[in-house]
Amino acid sequence: MMRTRAGLLACVAASGLMLGGCEGTNQQAVATGIGTAAGGLAGALIGRQIGGSGSSGALIGGLVGAAVGGVAGNMIGQRLSEAERQRQLAANQRVLDAPLKPNAPLPREQWISPENPATRGTTEVVRVTDGGNCRNVREIAYVRGQEVRQDTRYCRGDNGAWTRQT
């Protein structure tokens, strides 16, 4: 189990750095790679916890979490500190997992930086499709006076885990 977890984390970190290296200047590439890797790593850890204690559930949860976290880390996370990324990822996971209630507003979560109250964000479900199996999520972060916005579609797989759609 420990060897699998270490391998998964190393794989997530390496792919994050590789994806980040494809964009912008060297400085931007490093920041993007770090954001993607950190987001993927945090997502893997959160997903593993959600996936449960069984080895296959934990592995699937970890992989899905890594994908979700890596994407979020790439766009928004490159501008956030590690503590801010953790709050943003947790808010994202909560809106995906929130039950939908008839005639109630769609799930929405806010987070605030523990380091700088001016850095904050909102994650909200803006549309539900396919009988509730897919959710369009809007993430907005305010970092150093700039708004960063990202819209992503997630669908629930046969195993119950959310996956990002391209």
N, C-alpha and C positions, 0 to 999 in steps of 0.2 A: 504494500500500500504506500509506504513512504517513498519507494523508488518511483512508483507511478506518479505521485503528486509532484515530486521534484522534476521528473521528466516533462510533465504537463506545464509546469511553471516556466521551465527553461524554454520550452517550445513557444509559449505565449510571448515571453520577453523577446526572443529572437525574431519571431514574425512581426512583432510590433516595431522593432527597430528596422527591419527590412522594408515594411510598408512605409514607414516615416521617411526613409531615405529616398523615396520616389518623388518628393515634392519640394519645390521652392529652393531657397538658398541653403547652404550648408547649416547655418544657424537654425533656419526654419526646419530643416530636415531632422536635426537632432532634437529640437523641441517637439516636433510632431511624433517622432519615433518614441521619445520618452513618454509623451502623453498617451500614445497608443499602447505601449507596453505596460505602463502603469494602470491604465484603464482596463486592459485585458487581464492583468494580474489580479486587480481588485475584483473584476467581474468573475474570474475563475474561482476566487476564494468565496465570494458571496454565492455564486451558483452551486458550488460544492456543498455549502451548508444547506441550501434549499433542496438540492438533489437527494439529501438523506444520507443515512449511514451506510447503506449498501454500496458495494464497490461500483456496480454499473450505474446506479442512480447518481452517486457522487461524481463519477467521471462524466456522465452526460450533463449533469448540472454545471460542472466545472467548465466543460467545453462551450456550452451555450452561454454561460456567464462571461467567459473570455471573449466570445464573439461580440456580445452586446457591449461589454465594457471597452473592448478595443475600438469599436466604432465611436462610442461616446468620447473616449479618450482622445481619439484622433481629431475630432472637430472642436469640441469644447474644452476637453481636458488639457490640451496643450497650453492653455492660458491659465489653468488653475493649479493651486498647490495640491499636494497629496491629500491633505485633510479636506479641501474643497471638493476634489474629485470623489472622495469617498461619500460625501454628503450628496453630491449630484447623482452618483450611481445608485445609492440607496433609494433616493426619491424616484428614480426611473423604475427600479424594480418594484417599488410599492404601487405605482400606478398601473403597471402591467398586471400585477397580481390582485389588485383590488376587485372585489365583486361588483358587478353592474346591477344597479337597482332600478326597477321601473320608475319612471317619472322623477328620477333624481339626477343631479348634475353628474357629468362624467368625472372620473377620478382626477384629482389635481393635488400636487405636492409642492411645497416651497422649501427651500433650504437657504441658510445664511452661513457665510464663512465664519469659522470660529476665530480666525485671525484678523479679518477685516470686514466689518459689517456692511461696507459698501459693495462687497462682492457677494452676490446672491443669485438665486435662480428659481425658476419654476419649471416643473415637468407636468404636462397634462395630456390626457387622452383627448384628442380633438374629433375623432371619428371611429366608429365601431362598424365593422363589416363582417360578412361571412358568418352570420348567426352568432356573433360575439367572439369568433375565433381569431379575428384580426383586429388590431388597434393601431391607429395612426397616432403617434406621440410627438408632441412639440416640446422641445427643450429650449429654454431661453436662459441665458446667463448674462449678468452684467458684471464685467470685469474692467477695472480701471476706467470707468465711464463709457465703455463700449458695450453695445448689445451684441451678443453672439446667439444666433438662432439656428436650430437644426430640426428638421422634420424627418421622422423615420417611421416606417411601417413594420410592425411585428405581427407574426401569426403563431398561434399555438400549434405545435407539432403533435403527432400521435402519442408521444410520451408525456404530453402536458407542458413541455418547456416552450418558452417564447423564443422565436428565432427572427432575426432581422431579414427582411425581404429586400431584394435589390431591384 
